[in-house]
Amino acid sequence: MTGKGRYLEKFVELLEKFDVEGATITSPDHIIDKVTNVPREVDISVKFQKGSHNFLIVLECRDRKTKGGVEWIEQITQKTRDIGANKVIAVSTSGFTKGAIEKAKFKNIECRTLKEVTPEEFGSWLLTREIMCYTKKVNFLEINVV
């Protein structure tokens, strides 16, 4: 089966096979915007708890002929900040413009091009040395997820 969205369907299927202990993978997901109190749609969410903290990883995906640009990264940045995402991964079937890659680095968004992704490769996306944690009690500068 080909066509728009098929890459995303295959990707979600892969995510569901990947065993993240205690994680809930939802696609699409609707998460309440902390500013407007209105649900916002994300392509894929990975939610899990580590200790007493809840974490949210958001994957935003694009299946287009053109590369993902700065505008898309800016949209992702604002939306995921407003829903309280701890980590954001932008996934494109066509890659990213140079400007989008620079903007994403600055905004701490990982850019990935979806080709044939193995469960091991996806796992490496989640295993990160840096994740944002918003809490009223403690501000983490770094957290290691193993």
N, C-alpha and C positions, 0 to 999 in steps of 0.2 A: 504494500500500500504506500503510495506517495502522496504528496500534497502538503499544504501548509498545516503545521501543527503535528505532523507525524513524528518529527524529531522529538518534540516535547513529549508526546505519548510514550515513545521508546525510552526517553530519559527517565520519566516518572516510573516506568516499569522497572528500570535498572535500580532506581532509588529504593523502591519497595523491596527489592531483593537484597539490598545492602543492609546488614544488621548493625544498626546503631543502638546499643543497649539503652532501653528506656525511651527511645526517640519516637515521636509521632511525625510521620511524613504525610502532608496533605497537599493535594493539587486539584484545582486551585484552592486557595484558602482566603478567608475574609477576616481581617484583623482590624480591631477598632483603632481608629486614628486618635491619638491622645490629644490632639488639638481640636478637632471638629466633633469627636465622639461618633463618627460615622464609619461603618465598615469599609476598609480598602481591600481591593483584591490584589493578591500576589500570586505569581505562577506556582511557586512551590515553597512550602514552609517546612522546616525541620525544627521541632520543638523538643527540648529535653531539659532535665533538671540535673544540676551538678551541685551537690551539697544542698544548701538552702536556697540556691538561686535558680531561677528559670531562664533558659536561653532560647533565643530565636535566631535561626539562620534562614535567610530569605534568598531564593534563587529566582532571578527574573530572566526570562528567556525570550529570544527573538529568532524567528525563522523568516529572514528576508534575503533578497538578492544583494542588497547593499550592506556595507559594514555598519555596525552600530556607531553612532556619533556622540559628540559631546552632549547634545540635547537629551539623548536617552539616558546617559549617565547622570546628568543633572536631575532628571525626573525621578530616577531610581533613588538618588541620594536623598531628596526631600521626602519622598513617600516613606522610605524605610526608616528615616530618622523619626518621622512623625508616628510610626507604629511601634517604635522601640526595638528595632532589629539590632542584634548584637554583631552580626556578621552578614555581609551581602556579597553574593556572587552573581555577576552578569554573565549569561551564557548566550552566545550567538552562533548561528550556523555559518555566518559569513565573515566573522572576525570583527575587528574594531579599527576605527581610524586612529591615527597617531594621537590626535588631540583627545580622543575618548580614553585612550590608554593612559595618557598623562593625567587627565582629570580624575580617572578612577584611582590611580595611585595616590593622588593627593587626598581623595575622599575615602581612602582605605577600602575600596571595592575591588574584589578580584575579578579579572576578566578571563573567561574561558571560552574556547571555541569548541563547539560540540561536533565531534566526528564520531568515531567509535570509542566510547568511553567504557573502560572496564570498571568493575566494582572497586578494585584496588586504587585506581586513579581517582575515582570519586571520593573514596575514603581519605585520600591525601588532601582533597579540597577541604574537608572538614577538620583535619588535624592541623591546627594552626598554632603558631606561637603568639598570635595577637588576636584578641576578641574584645569588643567594646562591651562594657557592663555598666548599666545605669541603675543606680540604687540610691536611696536617700541616706543610707547609713555609711556606705563605703564606696570609694572610687578606686577601682582596679586600674592599674596602669598596664598590667599584663596578666594573662591567665593562660596556663597550658592545658589544652584538652588532649587527653590520651585515650 
